[in-house]
């Protein structure tokens, strides 16, 4: 059977097409090179992808869409139903003759974890808001004799629980931090590690007191209106205190729910835009080791959840997850780097060059995972400043992530096991040696890399042969305000208009 999954509205628009087990996926923002792109009351402009994929709407067996009801007031979903077949005339007019399903936004988040091939029955979703302005939902999903059962265990409306993402965006705006709305929480998170003139004892007392509150008290923990009255230095201190208390609140909430309702060995899924907060993720994972977060945890994963609902509803075989998460339907180089090319690139990195690295197809989700990356020596004392100023054009305080060989991660970080998708922060064992990737609190958002990462793994191994260091600074192949490069032309434009020293496109190295 052939399915289409759609997430179109507001931001993070993405489309998934399936033909039996085969998958095609496109994040529209990368395709159009408009960051966080979403359609506005437009359900048809995405159909250029069908022409690209050679798909006739009449051949599609079912469509599933997650839409924002407030954007489409002419459509009236039944909020009591997690999924339903409904009429969407504009899609029918475009040639679709099949059933059109609506899926609840948060359920689509939960179902999107299928490519990870984990047995996840329990899901937490935290985001800006889903259907009917719900900000948090919990689900139990079980397989039955007649398919699957979806049970919503709990949900919170925005009047009960203000989204952490919304709170942090408002705080950032009150501090005059500029940028796209969806980027502001991440910028604010970067200030968490900068401390403090409260004094250690006073600071800890405040954090301990705030940590006794619950997820329903997050607006009180942050005191949004206070930040505009503080100078920047004091506001940064307040951000750090509020964020640390929030970490504890989230960790306690996850731990309490899991202990009461689930078995210790159960895998716990976590998704939604708030799950991009790597600091909170790490605090939760200390209490819930079986926490599973997908690289597409934000709305870029919604269309994957849509097609999974259809697969389950129509009792089809599981989709093929080969190559995940490098599924973006973009321009891939015609070849891979040879050993000679990898050696030359490693030598360039050892000489403190800033290298653009463009290989294969792009990653799903917002993190660069070694196919669309800017790389540098993590030991360079001015590396962070160089990339911020010469390439990324972003705030001085924002840190960079790293990619480290999985087999050696514990030698360099206080961390055990894989972290494939750069969704957790790790404390460096010797932070003074790696200033380019070390944040003010001695942590780094790190990705573990193994042989399945192909040329990228070989590159880090070769860099280790030269320097003794099994890791690289890794940030996304873009600059501030632009999506990650999706075509050769995007990469070339970035290279020639920034301070990168070289660009590696497949097996070709381009120098200035």
C-alpha positions in Angstrom: 0.0 0.0 0.0 1.0 3.6 -0.6 0.6 6.2 2.2 1.3 9.9 2.6 1.9 11.6 6.0 1.6 15.4 6.2 2.7 18.1 8.7 2.2 21.5 6.9 1.1 24.3 9.2 3.0 27.2 10.8 6.6 25.7 11.0 8.5 22.5 10.6 6.5 21.4 7.5 7.4 17.9 6.4 6.1 15.1 4.1 6.6 11.4 4.1 5.6 9.0 1.3 5.7 5.2 1.6 5.4 2.5 -1.0 5.2 -0.7 0.9 8.2 -0.6 3.3 10.0 2.0 1.3 10.3 5.6 2.7 10.7 9.0 1.1 10.9 12.0 3.4 11.3 15.8 2.9 11.6 18.6 5.4 10.3 21.6 3.4 12.4 24.2 5.2 15.6 22.6 3.9 14.2 22.0 0.5 13.2 25.7 0.1 16.0 27.0 2.3 13.6 29.0 4.5 14.3 28.2 8.1 11.4 26.7 10.1 9.2 27.0 7.1 5.5 26.1 7.4 2.6 26.7 5.1 -0.1 29.1 6.2 -3.6 27.8 5.5 -2.2 26.0 2.4 -2.6 22.3 2.0 -1.6 21.9 -1.6 1.8 23.7 -2.3 3.7 20.7 -1.0 2.4 18.6 -3.9 5.4 19.5 -6.1 7.1 16.7 -4.2 4.7 14.1 -5.8 5.9 15.2 -9.2 9.5 14.8 -8.0 8.8 11.3 -6.7 6.7 10.2 -9.7 3.5 9.7 -7.6 -0.1 10.1 -8.8 -2.5 11.1 -6.0 -5.0 8.6 -7.4 -2.6 5.8 -6.5 -2.4 6.7 -2.8 -4.3 4.3 -0.5 -4.6 6.7 2.5 -3.4 10.1 3.6 -2.8 11.1 7.3 -2.4 14.7 8.3 -1.8 16.5 11.6 -3.1 20.0 11.1 -3.5 23.0 13.4 -7.3 23.5 13.8 -6.9 27.2 14.6 -5.3 27.6 11.1 -8.1 25.8 9.4 -11.3 26.9 11.1 -13.4 25.3 8.3 -12.3 21.9 9.5 -13.9 20.6 12.8 -11.9 17.8 14.3 -13.4 15.7 17.1 -10.9 16.3 19.9 -12.3 13.3 21.7 -10.8 11.0 19.0 -7.0 10.5 18.7 -7.5 9.6 15.0 -10.4 9.9 12.7 -11.3 9.8 9.0 -12.6 13.1 7.9 -13.4 15.2 4.8 -10.8 17.7 3.7 -12.2 19.0 0.4 -9.1 20.7 -0.9 -7.2 17.4 -0.8 -10.0 15.6 -2.6 -10.0 18.4 -5.2 -6.3 17.7 -5.8 -7.0 14.1 -6.9 -6.9 12.1 -3.7 -9.6 9.5 -3.8 -8.6 7.6 -0.7 -9.5 8.0 3.0 -8.0 11.0 4.7 -7.1 10.5 8.3 -6.6 13.2 11.0 -4.2 12.3 13.8 -3.8 14.1 17.0 -0.6 16.1 17.0 0.9 14.6 20.1 0.0 11.1 19.1 1.9 11.7 15.9 4.9 12.7 18.0 4.6 9.5 19.9 4.3 7.2 16.9 7.2 8.9 15.1 9.7 6.9 17.1 9.2 3.8 15.0 12.5 4.2 13.0 14.5 3.7 16.2 13.3 0.1 16.3 12.7 0.1 20.1 9.9 -1.5 21.9 8.3 1.7 23.3 4.9 1.4 24.9 4.9 4.6 27.0 5.4 8.1 25.7 5.8 11.6 27.1 5.2 14.6 24.8 6.0 18.2 25.7 5.8 20.9 23.1 4.5 24.4 22.5 1.0 23.0 22.1 -0.8 20.4 20.1 -4.5 20.0 19.2 -6.8 22.2 21.3 -3.8 23.9 22.9 -2.7 20.9 24.8 0.9 21.3 26.0 1.7 17.9 27.4 0.4 14.4 26.9 1.2 10.9 28.1 0.3 7.7 26.1 0.3 4.0 26.4 0.2 2.1 23.1 -0.4 -1.6 23.1 -0.7 -4.2 20.3 -3.9 -6.2 20.4 -5.4 -9.1 18.4 -7.2 -6.5 16.2 -4.4 -4.0 15.7 -3.2 -1.3 18.2 -4.8 0.4 21.1 -4.0 4.1 21.9 -4.7 5.3 25.4 -4.1 8.9 26.5 -3.1 8.5 30.2 -3.0 12.3 30.9 -2.9 15.6 29.1 -2.5 19.2 30.2 -4.1 22.3 28.5 -2.1 25.5 28.2 -4.3 26.9 31.0 -3.1 24.2 33.3 0.6 23.9 32.2 2.3 26.7 30.2 4.8 25.2 27.7 8.4 25.5 28.8 9.3 26.4 25.2 6.8 29.4 25.2 8.1 30.5 28.6 11.7 30.5 27.5 11.0 32.3 24.3 9.2 35.0 26.2 12.1 35.3 28.6 14.5 35.6 25.7 12.5 38.3 24.1 12.3 40.3 27.4 16.1 40.1 27.5 16.3 41.5 23.9 17.8 38.3 22.5 17.1 38.5 18.8 16.2 35.7 16.4 13.5 33.5 15.0 10.9 32.6 17.7 11.5 28.9 17.4 15.3 29.4 18.0 14.9 31.5 21.2 14.5 28.7 23.7 17.8 27.2 22.5 19.6 30.5 22.7 18.4 31.0 26.3 19.4 27.4 27.2 23.0 28.4 26.3 23.0 30.9 29.1 22.2 28.2 31.7 25.9 27.4 32.1 27.0 31.0 32.8 27.1 31.8 36.5 26.8 33.6 39.1 27.1 36.4 41.6 24.3 35.1 43.8 26.8 33.2 45.9 27.0 29.4 45.9 25.0 28.9 49.1 22.2 31.4 48.3 22.0 30.0 44.8 21.6 26.4 46.0 18.9 27.4 48.5 16.9 29.1 45.7 17.3 26.2 43.3 16.3 23.7 46.1 13.2 25.7 47.0 12.1 26.1 43.3 12.7 22.4 42.7 9.9 21.5 45.1 7.4 22.9 42.6 5.7 20.9 39.8 5.5 21.1 36.0 2.3 23.0 36.5 4.3 25.8 38.2 6.8 26.5 35.5 5.6 30.0 34.9 6.2 30.7 38.6 9.6 29.1 38.5 10.7 31.5 35.8 8.7 34.6 36.8 8.7 35.7 33.2 7.8 39.3 33.9 10.8 39.9 36.1 13.5 39.5 33.4 12.8 42.8 31.6 13.5 44.6 34.9 17.0 43.1 35.3 20.2 44.1 33.6 21.7 41.4 31.3 24.1 40.0 33.9 21.5 39.6 36.6 19.1 38.2 34.0 21.7 35.5 33.1 22.0 34.5 36.7 18.2 34.2 37.0 18.1 32.1 33.8 20.7 29.8 35.2 18.8 29.4 38.5 15.4 28.9 36.9 16.7 26.4 34.4 18.4 24.3 37.0 15.3 24.1 39.0 13.3 23.2 35.9 15.7 20.4 35.2 15.0 19.0 38.6 11.2 19.4 38.2 11.2 17.5 34.9 13.4 14.7 36.2 11.3 14.3 39.3 8.1 14.3 37.2 9.4 11.6 34.8 10.7 9.5 37.7 7.5 9.7 39.8 5.3 8.8 36.9 7.5 5.9 35.7 7.9 4.4 39.2 4.1 4.5 39.8 2.9 3.2 36.4 5.7 1.4 34.5 8.1 -1.4 34.9 11.8 -0.5 35.5 12.9 -2.2 32.2 10.3 -0.4 30.0 11.6 1.9 27.3 10.2 5.3 27.8 9.7 7.5 24.7 10.0 11.3 24.9 9.3 13.7 22.1 8.0 17.2 21.3 9.9 20.5 20.8 10.8 20.7 24.5 12.8 17.4 24.2 15.4 19.5 22.3 16.5 20.8 25.6 19.6 18.6 26.0 20.3 19.8 29.6 16.9 18.7 30.8 17.2 15.5 28.8 20.4 14.5 30.5 18.9 15.1 34.0 15.9 12.9 33.1 18.1 10.2 31.7 20.1 9.9 35.0 16.8 8.8 36.6 15.4 7.0 33.6 18.2 5.2 31.8 15.8 3.7 29.2 14.8 7.1 28.0 14.5 7.2 24.2 14.4 10.5 22.2 14.4 10.6 18.4 16.6 13.0 16.4 13.3 14.4 14.9 11.8 15.1 18.3 10.4 18.4 17.1 7.7 18.8 14.5 10.0 17.5 11.8 9.0 14.0 12.8 5.2 14.4 12.6 4.8 13.0 9.1 6.6 9.9 10.2 4.1 9.4 13.0 1.3 9.9 10.4 2.4 7.1 8.1 3.0 4.8 11.1 -0.7 5.3 12.2 -1.7 4.3 8.7 0.5 1.3 8.7 -1.1 0.1 11.9 -4.6 0.9 10.8 -4.2 -1.1 7.6 -2.1 -3.9 9.1 0.9 -3.5 6.9 4.4 -4.8 7.3 6.9 -2.6 9.2 8.6 0.2 7.3 12.3 -0.2 6.3 14.5 1.9 8.6 17.7 1.4 6.6 19.9 4.5 6.5 18.0 6.3 9.3 18.4 9.1 10.2 19.9 10.3 6.9 16.6 10.4 5.0 16.2 14.0 3.8 15.3 13.9 0.1 18.1 16.3 -1.0 21.1 16.3 -3.3 23.7 13.7 -2.4 27.2 13.7 -3.8 27.9 11.2 -6.5 30.8 9.6 -4.6 32.2 9.0 -1.1 35.6 10.3 0.2 38.5 8.0 -0.4 41.0 7.1 2.3 43.4 9.6 0.7 40.7 12.4 0.9 39.9 11.5 4.5 43.6 11.7 5.4 43.9 15.1 3.8 40.8 16.4 5.6 42.1 15.1 8.9 45.4 16.9 8.4 43.5 20.1 7.6 41.5 19.7 10.8 44.7 19.0 12.8 46.1 22.3 11.4 43.0 24.1 12.9 41.2 24.7 9.6 37.4 25.1 9.6 36.0 22.4 7.3 32.6 22.0 5.7 31.6 18.4 5.4 28.8 17.4 3.0 28.2 13.7 2.5 25.3 11.4 1.5 21.7 12.5 2.3 20.9 15.0 5.0 19.8 14.2 8.5 16.2 14.2 9.8 15.8 16.7 12.6 17.7 19.8 13.6 21.1 18.3 14.6 24.1 17.8 12.3 25.1 14.2 12.7 28.1 14.0 10.3 26.5 14.4 6.9 25.9 18.2 6.9 28.5 19.5 9.3 31.1 22.2 10.0 34.1 20.6 11.7 37.1 21.8 13.6 39.8 20.8 16.1 38.1 20.7 19.5 41.4 21.7 21.1 41.8 25.1 19.4 41.7 27.8 22.1 39.8 30.2 19.9 37.8 27.7 17.9 34.4 28.6 19.3 35.0 32.3 18.7 36.3 31.7 15.2 33.3 29.7 14.1 30.8 32.0 15.8 32.4 35.1 14.2 33.6 33.8 10.8 30.9 31.3 9.9 27.8 31.0 12.0 27.3 34.7 12.8 25.7 34.0 16.2 25.9 35.0 19.8 29.3 34.7 21.6 28.0 32.6 24.5 26.5 29.8 22.4 28.5 26.6 22.6 29.2 24.0 19.9 28.7 20.2 20.0 31.1 17.5 19.4 31.3 14.0 17.7 33.3 11.4 19.7 34.1 7.8 18.9 31.5 5.7 20.8 34.1 3.2 22.0 36.1 6.0 23.7 33.3 8.3 25.0 33.8 7.3 28.6 37.5 8.2 28.5 36.7 11.8 27.7 33.2 12.4 29.2 31.4 11.3 32.3 29.1 9.2 30.1 28.5 5.6 29.3 26.9 4.1 26.2 25.7 5.6 22.9 24.2 9.1 22.3 23.8 8.9 18.5 21.6 12.0 18.0 23.3 14.7 20.0 20.4 15.1 22.4 22.2 15.0 25.7 25.0 17.0 27.4 28.0 15.3 28.9 30.5 16.6 31.4 34.1 16.7 30.1 36.7 14.9 32.2 39.4 17.4 31.3 37.5 20.5 30.1 40.6 22.7 29.9 42.0 20.6 27.0 39.0 21.1 24.7 38.1 24.8 24.9 36.4 24.8 21.4 33.6 22.4 22.6 33.6 23.1 26.4 30.7 25.2 27.7 31.0 27.4 30.7 29.8 24.7 33.0 32.3 22.1 31.6 29.7 20.3 29.5 29.3 19.5 25.8 26.4 18.4 23.7 28.0 15.3 22.2 27.2 12.7 19.6 28.7 9.2 19.7 30.0 7.8 16.4 30.6 4.2 15.4 31.4 2.3 12.3 27.9 2.6 11.0 28.6 6.3 10.4 30.9 5.3 7.5 33.2 8.0 6.2 32.6 10.3 9.2 33.8 7.5 11.6 36.9 7.0 9.4 37.6 10.8 9.5 37.5 10.9 13.3 39.7 7.8 13.5 42.2 9.4 11.1 42.1 12.7 13.1 42.9 10.6 16.2 45.9 9.0 14.5 47.4 12.5 13.9 46.4 14.2 17.2 45.6 11.5 19.7 42.1 13.0 20.0 39.1 10.8 19.0 36.6 13.7 18.5 35.8 16.8 16.5 33.8 19.9 17.0 30.6 19.4 15.0 28.0 22.0 14.2 25.4 22.2 11.4 26.3 23.2 7.8 24.5 26.6 7.8 24.8 30.1 9.2 22.4 31.9 11.5 18.9 32.3 10.1 19.3 29.6 7.4 18.5 25.9 7.3 21.1 23.2 6.9 22.4 22.9 3.4 20.3 20.7 1.2 22.1 21.0 -2.2 25.6 21.5 -3.5 24.7 25.1 -4.3 23.7 25.8 -0.7 27.0 24.4 0.6 29.0 26.4 -2.0 27.1 29.6 -1.2 27.9 29.1 2.5 31.5 28.3 1.8 32.3 31.2 -0.4 30.5 33.7 1.8 31.9 32.7 5.2 35.3 32.1 6.8 35.4 28.3 6.2 38.8 27.1 4.9 37.6 24.2 2.9 34.5 22.3 1.8 34.4 18.5 1.3 31.6 17.5 -1.1 31.7 13.8 -1.5 35.3 13.0 -2.6 36.1 16.6 -3.7 37.9 19.1 -1.5 37.4 22.7 -2.4 39.8 25.4 -1.1 39.7 29.1 -1.3 
